[in-house]
Amino acid sequence: MSFDNEQLIRHLYKVAEDQGGIAFAECFSPEGVFTDMATGRVSRGYDELTKSLEPILETFPDMRRELNNVYVAGDTVIVELTLIATHKGPLPMPGGGVIPPTGIKTETPCCDVFQLKAGKVEVFNCYPEVVVTLAQLGVLSGLGTAVGGDDQGKLV
């Protein structure tokens, strides 16, 4: 199947929503790299790319993507989107610790940047606004007291 660059990226999102790790990996060149900029997790090559969706799907198994804007400039595609999901699994935190499932529905703004070559993804950098997700999960509600504020977050 042959795709233009925008069609390829729309196809990539569809197979990601269908939880198709193999079909997701097949959108990439053999040297393709997917980086989750929020976690620093890097997936390179077919074997890693087939498993790259697993961590987020363990935490947010019903994740879907609402594409807000798609910009194409040659072999570069930039997508503004919203990640919509319910927190149904443990969410590992950097430096240790886990946020247990809350059942809260989240809507996370995200920007994805793709570099393509010969109809395949060479580089996919995903920039989710994780602070928004954490706020929706209630994790940031005590931040004001953590930085010297009162329980409403006002500095004292």
WOLINPE-V880999 format. One record per residue. N is the residue number from 1. RES is the residue in one small letter. PHI is phi in radians with two decimals (999 if undefined). NEAR is the number of other C-alpha atoms within 12 Angstrom. D_FIRST is the distance of its C-alpha to the first C-alpha in whole Angstrom. Layout:
n: (N	N)
res: (RES	RES)
phi: (PHI	PHI)
near: (NEAR	NEAR)
d_first: (D_FIRST	D_FIRST)
This chain:
n: (1	2	3	4	5	6	7	8	9	10	11	12	13	14	15	16	17	18	19	20	21	22	23	24	25	26	27	28	29	30	31	32	33	34	35	36	37	38	39	40	41	42	43	44	45	46	47	48	49	50	51	52	53	54	55	56	57	58	59	60	61	62	63	64	65	66	67	68	69	70	71	72	73	74	75	76	77	78	79	80	81	82	83	84	85	86	87	88	89	90	91	92	93	94	95	96	97	98	99	100	101	102	103	104	105	106	107	108	109	110	111	112	113	114	115	116	117	118	119	120	121	122	123	124	125	126	127	128	129	130	131	132	133	134	135	136	137	138	139	140	141	142	143	144	145	146	147	148	149	150	151	152	153	154	155	156)
res: (m	s	f	d	n	e	q	l	i	r	h	l	y	k	v	a	e	d	q	g	g	i	a	f	a	e	c	f	s	p	e	g	v	f	t	d	m	a	t	g	r	v	s	r	g	y	d	e	l	t	k	s	l	e	p	i	l	e	t	f	p	d	m	r	r	e	l	n	n	v	y	v	a	g	d	t	v	i	v	e	l	t	l	i	a	t	h	k	g	p	l	p	m	p	g	g	g	v	i	p	p	t	g	i	k	t	e	t	p	c	c	d	v	f	q	l	k	a	g	k	v	e	v	f	n	c	y	p	e	v	v	v	t	l	a	q	l	g	v	l	s	g	l	g	t	a	v	g	g	d	d	q	g	k	l	v)
phi: (999	-1.81	-2.19	-1.41	-1.06	-1.15	-1.07	-1.05	-1.18	-1.09	-1.12	-1.01	-1.11	-1.09	-1.21	-1.13	-1.18	-1.36	1.04	-1.69	-1.01	-1.19	-1.10	-1.07	-1.09	-1.21	-1.35	-1.74	-1.25	-1.00	-1.67	-1.02	-2.32	-2.05	-2.13	-1.53	-1.16	-1.25	-1.84	1.41	-1.21	-2.06	-2.06	-2.13	1.34	-0.96	-1.07	-1.20	-1.14	-1.11	-1.81	-1.17	-1.45	-1.00	-1.03	-1.26	-1.28	-1.19	-1.50	-2.24	-1.16	-1.79	-1.01	-2.33	-2.10	-1.78	-1.40	-1.59	-2.56	-2.19	-2.04	-2.12	-2.35	1.12	-1.63	-1.98	-2.21	-2.09	-2.20	-1.65	-2.55	-2.13	-1.60	-2.00	-2.83	-1.90	-1.32	-1.98	-2.37	-1.09	-1.96	-1.14	-1.86	-1.03	1.41	1.86	1.49	-2.48	-1.60	-1.18	-0.95	-1.96	1.35	-1.43	-1.42	-2.04	-2.30	-1.89	-1.13	-2.65	-2.28	-1.99	-2.11	-2.06	-2.00	-2.03	-2.63	0.93	1.34	-2.33	-1.37	-1.61	-2.41	-2.28	-1.89	-1.86	-2.05	-1.36	-1.46	-1.10	-1.05	-1.12	-1.05	-1.08	-1.11	-1.13	-1.46	1.50	-1.20	-1.57	-1.10	-1.71	-1.12	-1.00	-1.24	-1.20	-1.89	1.60	-1.87	-1.47	-1.29	-1.74	1.54	-1.46	-1.16	-1.98)
near: (10	12	18	22	30	29	22	32	37	30	27	32	31	22	24	32	27	20	27	23	27	23	25	38	35	29	43	36	24	22	23	31	33	37	27	28	20	22	22	14	24	22	32	25	26	25	21	26	36	27	26	30	34	24	24	30	28	23	28	33	27	24	32	26	31	23	24	17	19	23	23	23	16	16	23	28	33	30	33	25	27	28	37	27	30	28	32	23	24	21	29	19	16	13	7	8	10	15	22	20	20	22	21	24	25	30	28	31	27	30	30	37	31	38	32	32	24	19	28	34	39	33	32	39	30	32	28	30	25	28	21	22	29	26	19	24	27	21	22	20	21	19	20	17	16	17	16	14	15	15	16	16	16	15	13	12)
d_first: (0	4	7	10	13	14	11	10	13	14	11	13	16	15	14	17	19	18	20	17	18	15	12	14	15	11	11	14	15	17	20	19	22	22	26	27	30	32	33	32	29	27	24	23	21	19	22	23	20	19	23	23	23	26	29	28	27	30	32	30	28	27	26	24	23	24	22	25	24	21	22	20	22	20	18	20	19	22	22	25	25	27	27	29	30	33	35	35	35	37	36	37	39	40	43	43	44	41	41	41	39	41	39	38	35	34	32	32	31	28	26	23	23	20	19	16	16	13	10	12	15	18	20	21	24	25	28	30	33	35	38	37	36	39	41	40	40	44	44	45	48	51	50	53	55	53	54	57	57	58	56	55	53	56	57	61)
